[in-house]
Amino acid sequence: MAVERVGVSFEPELLEKFDELIRDKGYANRSEAIRDLIRKSLIEAEVKAGSGEVVGSLTIVYDHDFGDVTHQLIHLQHSQHSNILATTHVHVDEHDCLEVIVIRGKAEELRKLADNMKAIKGVKHGELVITKTSF
């Protein structure tokens, strides 16, 4: 793959902190760390703009004994089956479950699905992570 070289100027203190950060994260060099930061920014901008298809995961923690939370979650997932690729269900303890739902679709659709799931009574916490496979 062809690459182009560019110059970047840093204040000494900022460069020192950056070098410490990339060392802690295990980067072999500054170039790869900077490329990753640029990729991340490009993906975030595209996801925010809503362009194209995205993939992601929704992680939720809920009390399966609370009302009909389990039924509501399953019903919602079935109604959105075209956006749901896979689920993993973990019994955290006697009452709590953790579920990771792998999703694909338009960013706004996935955000709405995540919001609807997190709003179900009995769901204690939820976190949506969206990314793209290309930019």
Residue pairs with C-beta under 8 A, 6 or more apart in sequence:
8 34
10 18
18 30
18 33
19 30
21 33
22 29
22 30
22 33
25 33
27 33
27 36
39 135
42 135
43 131
43 132
43 135
46 52
46 132
46 135
47 54
47 107
47 130
47 131
47 132
48 107
50 106
50 107
50 108
52 132
53 104
53 105
53 106
53 132
54 104
54 105
54 106
54 107
54 110
54 130
54 131
54 132
55 85
55 102
55 103
55 104
55 130
55 131
55 132
55 133
56 102
56 103
56 104
56 110
56 128
56 129
56 130
56 131
57 100
57 101
57 102
57 103
57 128
57 129
58 100
58 101
58 103
58 110
58 113
58 114
58 117
58 126
58 127
58 128
58 129
59 98
59 99
59 100
59 101
59 126
59 127
59 129
60 73
60 98
60 99
60 101
60 117
60 118
60 123
60 125
60 126
60 127
61 92
61 96
61 97
61 98
61 123
61 124
61 125
61 126
62 69
62 70
62 73
62 96
62 97
62 99
62 120
62 122
62 123
62 124
63 69
63 95
63 96
63 97
63 122
63 124
64 70
64 95
64 96
64 97
64 122
65 95
66 121
66 122
67 121
67 122
69 120
69 121
69 122
69 123
70 97
72 120
72 122
73 99
73 117
73 120
73 123
76 113
76 116
76 117
76 120
77 84
77 87
77 101
80 113
82 105
83 103
83 104
83 105
83 109
83 110
83 113
84 101
84 102
84 103
85 102
85 103
85 104
86 101
86 102
87 99
87 100
87 101
87 102
88 99
88 100
89 97
89 98
89 99
90 97
90 98
90 99
90 100
91 97
92 98
96 124
101 117
103 110
103 113
104 110
107 130
110 128
110 130
111 128
111 130
114 126
114 128
117 123
117 126
118 125
118 126
